[in-house]
Amino acid sequence: MDQQVMSEEGQLLFTILEYATPVVVALLGWLSARLIRWLKEKTKSEMLSNTMIRLNDSVLTYVREAEQTLVAELKKARAEDSPGGVLLTDNEARNVKKMVIDNVRRMWGEKGIEDLKKVLGVDDAGLQKYLEAKIEESVLTEKRSSLPPAPPEEKEEGDG
């Protein structure tokens, strides 16, 4: 009787495994596909994030370089004529911006520029506009960071 029970239990286990195996294999396949898709999305997201960080850093680096060399020299040369403050002419500003964009493009190279356009979803004109905007943002950030801190406001009597 014990062998017959063992035999029936073994047969039942064999039947369960026979039907469950394809389900388990299909489930593992589905889980593997989901894991691969998740890894691809995570990698793509990290690549996008890293690309944007590198782009912002390269624009800021070349803006700082232009400020320390070219812009400072232009302002210094004109400072004697206008002691109240020196601004670049529109033409000088355009030339400095062009130089920064040329430096960024040279640093990234052709393949890097193509990758940037793909990541940003823009054509060459769109990338040009984006770089110009990033340069303006970097210039503004640099100007703000170089301003002296505002003096603290004095409290009136009766305030807090």
C-alpha positions as CSV (number, residue, x, y, z in Angstrom):
1,M,0.0,0.0,0.0
2,D,2.8,2.4,0.8
3,Q,4.4,1.9,-2.6
4,Q,1.0,2.5,-4.2
5,V,0.6,5.8,-2.3
6,M,4.2,6.8,-3.2
7,S,3.5,5.8,-6.7
8,E,0.3,7.9,-6.9
9,E,2.1,10.9,-5.2
10,G,5.0,10.5,-7.7
11,Q,2.6,10.4,-10.6
12,L,0.7,13.4,-9.3
13,L,4.0,15.3,-8.8
14,F,5.1,14.3,-12.3
15,T,1.8,15.5,-13.8
16,I,2.0,18.9,-11.9
17,L,5.6,19.4,-13.1
18,E,4.6,18.4,-16.7
19,Y,1.9,21.1,-16.8
20,A,3.7,23.7,-14.6
21,T,7.0,23.7,-16.5
22,P,5.8,25.5,-19.6
23,V,4.1,28.1,-17.4
24,V,7.2,28.6,-15.3
25,V,9.4,28.8,-18.5
26,A,7.0,31.3,-20.1
27,L,6.9,33.4,-16.9
28,L,10.7,33.4,-16.7
29,G,10.9,34.5,-20.3
30,W,8.4,37.3,-19.7
31,L,10.4,38.4,-16.6
32,S,13.6,38.4,-18.5
33,A,12.1,40.5,-21.3
34,R,10.8,43.0,-18.7
35,L,14.2,43.1,-17.0
36,I,16.0,43.8,-20.3
37,R,13.5,46.6,-21.2
38,W,14.0,48.1,-17.7
39,L,17.8,48.0,-18.0
40,K,17.7,49.6,-21.4
41,E,15.4,52.4,-20.2
42,K,17.6,53.0,-17.1
43,T,20.7,53.0,-19.3
44,K,19.1,55.5,-21.8
45,S,18.0,57.7,-18.9
46,E,21.4,57.7,-17.4
47,M,23.0,58.4,-20.7
48,L,20.7,61.4,-21.3
49,S,21.4,62.7,-17.8
50,N,25.2,62.3,-18.2
51,T,25.1,63.9,-21.7
52,M,23.3,66.9,-20.4
53,I,25.6,67.3,-17.5
54,R,28.6,67.1,-19.8
55,L,27.1,69.6,-22.2
56,N,26.3,72.1,-19.5
57,D,29.8,71.7,-18.1
58,S,31.5,72.2,-21.5
59,V,29.4,75.3,-22.2
60,L,30.2,76.8,-18.8
61,T,33.9,76.0,-19.2
62,Y,34.2,77.7,-22.5
63,V,32.1,80.7,-21.3
64,R,34.5,81.1,-18.4
65,E,37.5,80.8,-20.7
66,A,36.1,83.5,-23.0
67,E,35.3,85.8,-20.0
68,Q,38.8,85.4,-18.6
69,T,40.7,85.9,-21.9
70,L,38.8,87.6,-24.7
71,V,36.1,89.6,-22.9
72,A,38.4,90.8,-20.1
73,E,40.9,92.0,-22.7
74,L,38.2,93.8,-24.7
75,K,36.9,95.5,-21.6
76,K,40.3,96.4,-20.4
77,A,41.2,98.0,-23.7
78,R,38.1,100.1,-23.6
79,A,38.1,100.9,-19.9
80,E,40.1,104.0,-20.2
81,D,37.6,105.5,-22.6
82,S,34.5,104.8,-20.5
83,P,35.2,104.8,-16.8
84,G,31.5,104.3,-15.9
85,G,31.4,100.7,-17.1
86,V,32.3,98.7,-20.2
87,L,29.9,96.6,-22.3
88,L,30.7,94.6,-25.3
89,T,29.3,95.8,-28.6
90,D,26.7,93.6,-30.3
91,N,29.3,92.5,-32.8
92,E,31.8,91.6,-30.1
93,A,29.2,89.7,-28.2
94,R,28.2,87.7,-31.3
95,N,31.9,86.9,-32.0
96,V,32.5,85.7,-28.5
97,K,29.3,83.6,-28.6
98,K,30.4,82.1,-31.9
99,M,33.8,81.3,-30.5
100,V,32.3,79.5,-27.5
101,I,29.9,77.5,-29.8
102,D,32.9,76.6,-32.1
103,N,34.9,75.4,-29.1
104,V,32.0,73.3,-27.7
105,R,31.4,71.8,-31.2
106,R,35.1,71.0,-31.6
107,M,35.3,69.4,-28.1
108,W,32.3,67.2,-28.8
109,G,33.4,66.3,-32.3
110,E,31.1,65.2,-35.2
111,K,29.9,62.0,-33.5
112,G,29.2,63.8,-30.2
113,I,27.3,66.5,-32.0
114,E,25.2,64.0,-33.8
115,D,24.5,62.2,-30.5
116,L,23.6,65.5,-28.9
117,K,21.1,66.3,-31.6
118,K,19.6,62.8,-31.2
119,V,19.4,63.1,-27.4
120,L,17.8,66.6,-27.6
121,G,15.6,65.6,-30.6
122,V,16.7,68.6,-32.7
123,D,18.4,69.3,-36.0
124,D,21.5,71.5,-36.4
125,A,19.6,74.8,-36.2
126,G,17.8,73.6,-33.0
127,L,21.2,72.6,-31.5
128,Q,22.6,76.0,-32.4
129,K,19.7,77.7,-30.6
130,Y,20.0,75.4,-27.6
131,L,23.8,76.2,-27.4
132,E,23.1,79.9,-27.7
133,A,20.6,79.7,-24.8
134,K,23.0,77.7,-22.7
135,I,25.6,80.3,-23.2
136,E,23.3,83.1,-22.2
137,E,22.3,81.1,-19.1
138,S,25.9,80.5,-18.2
139,V,26.8,84.2,-18.7
140,L,23.9,85.2,-16.4
141,T,24.9,82.6,-13.8
142,E,28.5,83.9,-13.9
143,K,27.4,87.5,-13.6
144,R,25.2,86.7,-10.6
145,S,27.9,84.7,-8.9
146,S,30.4,87.5,-9.2
147,L,28.1,90.2,-7.7
148,P,28.8,91.1,-4.1
149,P,26.2,89.9,-1.6
150,A,23.4,92.3,-0.9
151,P,23.7,94.1,2.5
152,P,21.4,92.7,5.2
153,E,18.1,94.6,5.6
154,E,17.9,96.6,8.8
155,K,14.9,95.8,11.0
156,E,12.7,98.6,12.0
157,E,11.9,99.0,15.7
158,G,8.9,96.9,16.6
159,D,9.9,94.1,14.1
160,G,10.4,90.7,15.6
